[in-house]
Amino acid sequence: MRNKKLDLAVFLADVKSLFKGAVLVANVLPVFTGFWLALFFSGYAFADYLGLFWLTMAGSILLMGGALVINNWYDVDIDTVMERTKNRPTVTGHFSLRSVLVTGIVLSIIGQGLLLFTTFEAAIYGFIGWFTYVVPYTMWSKRRYTLNTVIGSISGAVSPMIGWTAIDSGFQLVPLIFFLILFLWQMPHTFAIAIRKHDEYKAASVAMLPVVYGMPATKRQMFIYILCLLPLPLYLLSLGTVFVVLAMIINIGFLAVSIQGFFAKDNQKWARMMFLYSVNYITLIFLLPIIVTLPAFQ
């Protein structure tokens, strides 16, 4: 019985690693926020769209999960070198590469199919996210160009657009601003990881910015991207003063942490602080709109 429990624990840990659990969750929250806000601005009741909600979430999760699994299949040679990824089941051999690839393809097809039952626009954004992550990012730019981070950021940034367009057209200010927030945020967030894992990326020959151009250039770019984030909450006044003020405060905090990097003596310690702030930042930015609009659904 004990061995069965251990085997189950190992299997679940492998599945979580294969699907990059934390990354998947981080991409699902903006889908939910986009869906929620589209209902809010359209004046619809959430209870009347529960079926569409679950269809949108299930399709998004499966499509994103499929892309992440395919990424694991393709990157097995890199993952073998890097300390942070050496326990993935594609590296340990717990899952065969063939089964991983088939799983990724099947999940992607099912996820894309479910999104087609929501709206065509939501399905298009879902495909854009999947395609950008799998082909231009994973298979083309990741090993060759430092722009891989920018290219990969497009795939994550479409998440709120998927949720919103399941209800209404995405060619509106609110979803586009959240797209920009998520797009810009991913650069300093990813660069913080790249600084922390600099030696691993270098050993794996992955063209991350700090590996190719060094720490000073990376810190400057992080500062510039966060500076671009700073005014974006002002375009979301329709969400109310409380949201705008709180969003501006955490934006200023993000900028302050970035500035500290120019004077940091311990880059690893600073990059960890930057990473933790960025994780909490994006969680708050996509939870706050739900909280401030919650009374409208009472």
N, C-alpha and C positions, 0 to 999 in steps of 0.2 A: 504493500500500500504506500509505503514511504517513497519507494522508487518511482511509483506512478505519479505521485505528487511532484517529485523533483522533475520528472520528464515533462509534466504539464507546465510547470513553472518555466522550464527552459524553452518549451515550445511557445508559450505566450510572450516571453522576452524576445524570442526570435521574430515573432510576428510584429511586435511593437517596433523592433529595430528595422525590419523590412519595410514597414509602412512609415518609418520616421515619425512616430507618434506625435511628438511635440510640434513638428512642422505641419502635420496634417491638421491638428487642432487649431493652430495659429491661422491656417487658411480657411477653416470652416467658420470661425467667428465672424469675419467680415461678410461672408455669404448671408449669415443670419441677420447681421445688422442692416445690410442692404435690403433684404426682404422686409424687415420690420419697418424701416424708414419709408419704403415705397408704399406700404399700407398706411402709415401715418399721414403722409402727404397726399395720398389719394382719398383719405377719409374712410377707408374700409375697416371692417372689424376683423381682428386676427382670427377669431373663431370661425368665420365664414370661409377662411382660406387654409384650414388645417391640412386638407388633402394635398393642396398645391405646395404647402410648406414642406411636408414630409417628402414629397416627390423631388422638390428642389434640393433639399438637404441630402437625401440619399444619392441622387444623381451626382451632386458636387463631390461628396465624400468618395464615392466609387471612382469617379473620373480622376480626381486628385490622387487618390490612393494608387490607381493604376499607373499614373505618371511617375510617382515616387518609387514604385516597385521596379518599373522599367529603368529608372535612373540607377537603382541598386544593381540591376543586372548588368548594365553597361559599364558601370564604374568599378567593377570587382577588382580590376588590376590596381586602381588607385587606393581602394579601400584596404587592400592587402598591405600596403605600405604605411598607411596612416594609423597612428595609435588610436585615434578616436573612433575609427570605423572597423578595426580589425576583428571585432566580435560580431559583426553582421553575419547572418546565416549564409550569405553568398560566399563569404570568406572562410567561415568555419566548415562549410560543406554540409551543414545541417539541412539545407534546402538545395536541390540541384539547380544549376543555372537554367536548364530547360524549363523546369517547373515554375521558376520565378518569372521567366519571360512570358510563359503562357498565362500565368496568373495576372501579370500586368496588362497584357493585351485584353484578356477576357473582362477584367474589371473596367478597363477604359471603354470598351464597347458597350457594356451594360450601363455604365455611368452616362455616357454620351446619349445612349438610347433613352434613358429616363429623362434627361434634360430636354430631349425633343418633345416630350409629352407636357412640358411646361409652356415655354414659348420658343419660337425660332431664334429670337434675339439672345435669350439666355443660353441656348445651345451653342450659338455662335461664339459667345464669350467663353463658354466652357471649353470649346475646341481651341480657341486662341490660346488660352492658358495652358492646355495640355500640349499642344503642338510646340509652343514657344519653349516650354520647359524640356521637352523630350528631344527635339531636333536642334534648333539653333543654340540652345544652352548646353544640354548634356552631350550631344553628339558632335557639336561643331566648335563652339567657342571656349568651353570650360578649360581645355588643355592648351589653348592657343593664345587667347587674348584676354587682357585685363578687363575688357568690356563685357566679359561673361556675366559679371554681376548686374550690369545694367540690363542686359538681355534677359537674364533670369528673373529680374524684378518685374518684368512685364507680366509674366505668368502668374505671379502672386497678386499683382495689383488688380487683375480682372475679377478677383473674388467678390467684392461688393457689387460689381456690375452684374454678376450672375444672379445674385439674390434680388437686386432691384428690378432687373428686366424680366424676372418671372412674373412681375406685377405690372410694370409700366415701362415705357420707353427709357432707355438709358441716356438719351441725349438731353440731359438736364443738369443743372449746376451741382446739386447735392451729390449725386453718385459720381460725377466726374471729379469733384474735389476729393472725395474719399479715395478714388482711384489714384489721384496724384499724391495724396498723403502716404498711401501704402507703397507706391512706387518709389518715392523719395526716401522714405524711412528705411527701405531694404538695403540701401547702400551703406550708411553708417553701421547698421546692424551687422551686415555681412562682413564689412571691413574689420569690425571689432573681433569677430570670430577668426578672421584671417590673421590678425595680429597675434592673437592668443595661440593659434596653431601654425605660426609662421614656418617653423622648422619642418613640420609634417607636410605642409603644402609644397615646400621647397623640395623635400625628398621625393614627393610624388609627381613633381614637375607640373603642378597645377598653376596656371598663370594668374595668381591672385595679386592684387595691387601692391601690397607690402612686400611680396616676394620679388616682383619685377622692378618696382620703382622706389621701394624703401618706405620707412616710417614717416618721414616729414611730408612726402607727397600724399600719403594715405591720410594723415591727419588733416591736411589742408582740404582734401576732397570731402572728408567727413563733415568738416565745419561748413563748407559751402552747401552741401546737401541739406544739412539741418537748418541753415540760414534760409534756404528756399522753403522749408516747411513752416517757418515762423509766421508768415502772414495768412496762411491758408484758412485757419479757423474764422477769420474775419469774413470769409465768403459763405459762412454757415450760420449767419445771424438768424436764419429761419428756424434754427434749433433752439434759439433763446439765448439770453445774456449769460445765464449760468454756464451753459456748455462752452460758449466762446471764451469766457474769462478763465475757466478751468483749463481749457485746451491751450490757451495762450501761456498760462503759468507753467504747464508741463513742457511746452515748447521751449520756453526760456530756460527752464531747468536742463533740458536736453542740450541746448546751446552752451550753457555754462559748463556742463560736464565735458563737452567737446573742446572748449577753450582750455580746460585744465590739461588736456593732452599735450598742448604745446610746451607745458612746463613740467610734465611728468618725468620723474627720474626712473620710475619703474613702469615701463610700457605694458608689461603683463598685468600688473595690478590695475592700472588705469583702463586697459582694454576690458578687463573683467567687469569693472564698474560700468563702463560704457555699454557692455552687452546686457547687463542686468537692468540698467535704466531703459534701454531700448525695448526689452521684452515687456517691462511694465508699462512703458509709454504706449505701445501699440495696443496692449490689452485695454488700457484706460480709454484711449481714443475711440475704440469701437464698442466699449461698454457704456460710456457716458451718454451717447445718443439714445440708447435704449432706456437708460435710467431717467433722463430728462423728459422723454416723451411717454413714459409709462402711464402717467395719469390720464392721458387721452384714451387709453384702452380699458380704463376701469369702468 
